[in-house]
Structure formats: structure tokens, C-alpha cells
């Protein structure tokens, strides 16, 4: 039973679920700006993903037969098709030594190849949807308008052409992009950028050893829990200076990371985080003891709030998925990160919004070691 026969026009035109129903984009800690959400919703509409799923479900319900899909076969079939297109593009653009490097996890996403151009430069050839051509087409203009420091973090694009303009048959609305050769980040740096401290020992240790970053987290938690701290201080029988006592607690909590003893059998960040939480609780106990508070409901509430908030903070990325929205966090002192964040801030001040920034889309310029925003498909 052909799937398309099951699709009703009203489902495509008026379906209210596009971009509005709760999904992975609505999880805590995930930041998705409205314009990005609209792009995703528009992509769903264009690919008719929801309609396809519904039609499959209708078919199962009507026939009782489970459709057989082999996703691996579909990816292999897609790759064979794009490989042929890449060779055709290389022939037209005088590129040699074409080698497949990587593909997007999306079936219709970008495919990347290494190559050598007519000027004997090592380059990257990307074959991807023309929907994402805008950022690449505008990068030369953007490079001419930004400061030299920011320019260093933008890729050099040599060619941006649609397949049609190259005289290549195209039923999928694809384009070819030739750009400078960039390399993936070294393993440790990639993990710092892409993994949260609750999931990565490397990222966690970078955060804990970064005194400025850890102090910022504690200061933020102090601010969020000020009411609970004051509730604890109300239990004290003698006269005290509230601001002085809050400052004392702050300094004690900041020192907690220095007292962590990592379990000898620790293979994951979770055990170190537990050690940190133990030290935080010890510091709160010591603070309360100095105020002649032994056991109180207010103290237990404060401990509970700190555990919840600290774990939430540690679940955030060391460098957030959208650096233009948040601060760089634990990587603030690592070479190149501050400059990258400054470049993003300058782009934002010019009303140029580089979206979808994460570890995979930030690469290294091998000659200079500069961090480069490699994927311009979501520049708006």
C-alpha cells in the first residue's frame, strides 16, 4: 500500500503539532531559539516526516503487517548517490584526490570529502541541501565587515555553487561548497566542548580546577538560595551580621573543590561528583556548627537545594551548545575559547546569529591552531 495515498492534505497544511508539541528540544538545559525551532518545524514539513510516520501507523493498524525498513541500507544507498555527485562536482571544479570523510547523522544531511584543488590547496568539499547555503554564500561579506580577530574564527570559503549552476542533474536541491581544510578538535578539547561535567571526568576536572568558573557557580547558587540561608540564620540565638555570615559560607563552599578525594576505583565523573557533594555538605555542617546550629529542618532544606542546584549546574555544557547565549564556563582559561566567544559576541552585535554551535561544528585550523566555526549552514 503506497504511503502517499494515506496522506490527507489537511494534515500537511493545518497540522498544529509542528514545532509546538513537547519534544527533545523542550528538555531542561536545552536552549533553542524560536527561529531555530521554526527551521526545524519547516524541515519537518518539507520532508513530511510526521505524515510518513502517521501513514505507517495507519498501514499497521489497517493490515496488521509491520513495514520492513532497513535504515542502514537507506544510508548506504544515499551515500552511493552522493559519492557519484561528489565525483561529478570534482570533475567540473578541477578537484582531485576526492576522499569521503564524514556524513551528517541525518539521512538528508551534509556529506564531506577531502580534496586538492587546482592551486594545490588541501580543501574540503561539502555536498548539502541548498536550504543551508545562505551562511556560506554570505561569509565573504561577513569576513570583510568584522575585525581581524573575529575573521580568524570564520572559515575561508572558495566556492559555493548549486548543482544546477554546475550543469549537474539535481532532483534533491543540493549545493557544492569548497572551503579550506579544517581538522577535528583533539579528543580532550572536543570532550570539554561537547560533554557536560556530569558525564565526563575530563570536563568535570577542568571545571573544578578552574577557580574562576567554580566560584561563579557557587556565587550563582548563593544568590539563588539566599532566602534559605537567611532561614537558617534565623535559628541562631545570638546577634549576627547576615551579610558577614553569608560571605563566610560562600568562602567555605568555594574551598570545597580543594578538599575532594577522588575514589581510587573511580572510572566515572559520578563518583567524583558524589565526593564534591559530600564536601559541600561538610562545609554547610561546619558553618552551622560555628553558629551553634546542630540539627534543623532549615539546614536540611539548604543542603537539599545545594545538591539539586549544583547537579543542575554540572549538567550544563562546559561550553554551551549556543555560546552566544551563555558564558563559556570552565573553558574560559583554555587557549582559543575566550577569543572564539569574543568573535561570536561581535557577530551577535552585528545581528549575525551563528546557530547550532557545538563540538562537531567547531574545528581547528591546523596551520595556526585557531578554533573555527566550521558549519555556516545555520548563520542567519
N, C-alpha and C positions, 0 to 999 in steps of 0.2 A: 504494500500500500504506500504510494508516494507520500512523503511527509507534507509537501506543499499543499496538497488537496485538503489537508486538515486545518490550514491556517485561515482564520477569518480576518477580513480587512479591519474590522473594528478592533481586533487585538493589537494590530500594528499601530493604528492611528491614535487610539484613545486610551491605551493601557496606562493606568495611573501608577503602576508599580515601578516604572523606570526611574531609577535614581532616588526613590523615596522610601522604599521598604528597608527595614534594618538588614544589614549585611556585614561583611567583613570590614567595610570602611567605617562602621559605627562602633568598633571595638575601642575600649579605653586605651588611650595613649596613641591612637592613630589619628593623624591630622590630615584632613583632606579639604582643600579649599573648594568653595562652591563651583568655581569654573572647572576645576579638575573633575569633580563629581559629574558635572554636565557632560564633559568629554566622554567619561566612562559610559554614562547613560546613552549618549548619542552613538557610541560604538556598539553598545548592545542592540540598539535599534537597527543600525546599519547591517549588522551581522545576523539579525533576527534570532538571537540566542534564546531569548525567553520563548519565542514562538516554536522554535525547534524542540526545546525541552517539553513544552506542553503537548506538541504533536506526538512526540514519542510516548508520553504518558497516556494520551488518548488511544494510541495504537495498542499499547499493552492492555489497557482496560477493555478495548473492543475485541481483541483477538486472543488475549492471554499469552501471546508469544513475546518473549524477551528479545528485542533487537540485538544483533551481534555487531559490536563496534570494536575495532582494534585500533586504539589511538596511536600505537607505535607505527602501524602500517601507514596511517594518515600522515604522520610526521615524516616518515621516510619518503612517501610519495611527494609531499610538499618540498622536501629538500632536493630530491631529484629534479623537480621542476625549476627551483631557484638556482641550483647549480648550473643548469643549462642557460638560464637567463644571465647569470654572472659571467659565463664564458662569452656569450654574445656581446655583453656590455664591454668586456675586456677587449674584444676584437675591435669594436668601434672606437674605444678610447685609447687604444695602443697600450694596454696594460699587459704585463707578462707575469709569469710565476704566480698564478692565482691559486691560493690555498684556503680552504674553508677553515675558519677559526671558531665561530660560535653562532648560535641562533637564540632568539628570544624564546622563553618558555611558552609564549602564546603561539598557536598554530599559524596565525596570520602576522606574526611579529617580524622583526628585522633579522636578516641573515648577514653575517660579517665575514669578510675574506681579507687575507693579506695579499699584497701585490707589489709590483715595481712599475713605476710609470715611465714615460718616455724620457724624463730627465734623470732617471736612475735613482729616484727617491723611493724609499720604503713607504708605502701608503696603505690605507685601509679602504676597502670597497664595501659599502653597505647597500643592500637591496631591501627597501622597505616601502610601506604604504605612503602614497602622496599626501595622506591626511597629516603626516608629521613632517612635511617638507619645509614648513614656514620658518622654523628656527634656523635651519641650515641655510636657507635662502637669504636670510637677513643678517647672518653672522658677520659678513664683511662690513656692513653698515654699522653694526653694533661695535665691532672692533675699532672702527675709526672714531667713534664718539666717546669711548671710555678711556680711563687713564692707562698708561703703560703697565702699571701693576696689575690692573684687572684684565688687561689684554692677555697677559701671560697665562691666565687661567681659562681662556677660551681656545677651542681648537682651531687650527688652520684648515679651512675648507677649500679644496681646489676646484671641485666640480659638483654641481647639483643639477641633475637633468631628469626629466620624466622619461620613461622608456619610449613613449610615443615620439618625443622630440629626438630620440636617438634612432628612430626608424625601426624599433623592435616591437613586435606584436605584444600587446598587453591587454589582457582581459581582467586583470586584478588591480588596476590603478596603482602601479608601482613606480618607484623612482630609484635612481642610482646616485650615490653620494661618494665622492672620493675625498678623503681627508688625510691629514698627517697620521703617521703610525704612532699609536699610544700603547702603553703596556698596562697590564693589570697591576693593582697595588700589591706590594709584598704581603704575604699571608697575615702577619701580625697586624699591619696597619689596616688591612681590609677588615679583619675581625673587630678592631677597635671602632671602625666607622660603621660597620653593619650589624654588630651584635650588641645586645644590651648587657650591662654588668651582671644581671641575674642569670644570664645564660653563658657567659664567657669569663673564665678566670683571668684571661689577659686583660679584657676590658674592665673587669672589676678591680684588679690590682692597679691599673692605670688611674682609675677614679680615686681609689683610696690613697694612693701615693701623691696625687695631685692635691696639695694642701688647699689651694685656692678653690678648686672645684668642690672639694668635700665641705669646706667652710661655707660656700654658697648654699649647698644643700641643707646644712644644719641651720643656717640663718633663715632660710625659707621655712623650714619646719618649725623653728621657734616662733616665727611670725604667725603661722597657721594655728599653732597651739597655745597662743598667748593666754587665751581665756582659761584653758585647762590648767596652765601653770599658775595663774592667779588663784584659781580654785584651790590648788594645793597649798599655796601660801596663806590662804585664809584660815587654814587649820592651825598655823603657827600661833602659839600663845603669846609670844613676846613681840615687841615692836620691831619691824624690819623695813628696809628700803626695797620696795618691789623691783625697781629697775636694777639695783645692785645685785639682787639675788638671781634675776633672770640672766644678767650678764655672766654671773658665776656659773650657772647651769650651762650656758652657751659654751663657755671655755672648756668646761669639763667634757661636754659632748664632742667638741671638736677634737679633743685628745683621745677619744675612744678608738680611732683608727690606728693609733700608735701602739695600742695595747693588745691588738689582735694576735692570737697564737693560732696559726693555721694547723688544723689536724694533720698528722703525719700521713694518714691514709686518704687524704682529700684528693679526689680526682675531678671534682666539680665545684663551681662557684657557690652552690647552695650551702655547702658545709662552712665556707668562709663567711658567707652572709650570716649564717647562724651564729658564728663566733663574734661577728660585729654586733648583732642584736644583743648577745649576751653582755658585751662590753657596754652598750648603750644602757641596758637595764641596770648594770652595776653602777654606772655613773649617776643615774637617777636615784638609786638607793643611797649612794654616798652623799648626794646633795640633800636628800631628805633627812638623812642621819644628822648632818650638820645643822639642820633646822629643828632637831628633836622630834622628827616625824618618823614613827616606826611603821605602822601599817595603817593605811587609809584607803578608802574607796577612790578618792581623788587621785592618789598616786597610781593605783592600778589602771585607772582610766587613762592617765597620762602615758603610761607605758604602752598601753594598747594602741593609742593614737600614734605614738612614735613608730611602733613596729609597722603599722599599716602604711603610714606616710613614707617611711624610709624604703620599704619594699616597692612602693609605687614609684618613688624617685629612681630606684635602681633598675626598674623595668623600662625606663626611658633609654633611648639610644645615647651612646656617648656623643656621637654627632647625629642629631636628629634627622629623620627622613626628609624634613623640609627645613634646612638650616636657616633659610631666610625668615622663619617664624620664631625659632628658638635660638638660645645661646649654644656655643659649641661644646660646653660642658668639659668633660675630662680631657679632651684632646686639645684644650686651649693652649698648652705649652709645647705641643709637638710641632716640629718644623713643618711649615706649609699650611697648617689648618687655619691659623689666625688670618693669614693672607687670603686664603680661599673664602673665609667668612666675610672679610672686608670686601672682596670682589663681588660677592653675592649681594652685600648691602648696597654697593654702588649701583649694581644693576637694578635692584629694587627701587632705589631713589630715582632712577630714570624711567620708572614704570615698566621695566622689563622683568618679568617674573619667571625665573627658571624653576619649573616644577619637577616633581618626581626625582629629586636628588637623593641618592643612596649609594652604598658601597659599589654597586655594579656600574653606576653611571659616573663615577669619579675615577679617573685613571691617571697614569703617571707619564709625563714626557721624559723618555729615557735619557735624552742628552743633558737635561738640566735638573731633573728630579722634581719639576713643578707638578702640582696637582691640577688636573684639567677637567672641566665639566665636559664629558665626552658625548653625552646624548642631548642634543638640542631639539629633539622632537617635541618636547613639551614647553619650549620657550614661547611665551605669549606677550 
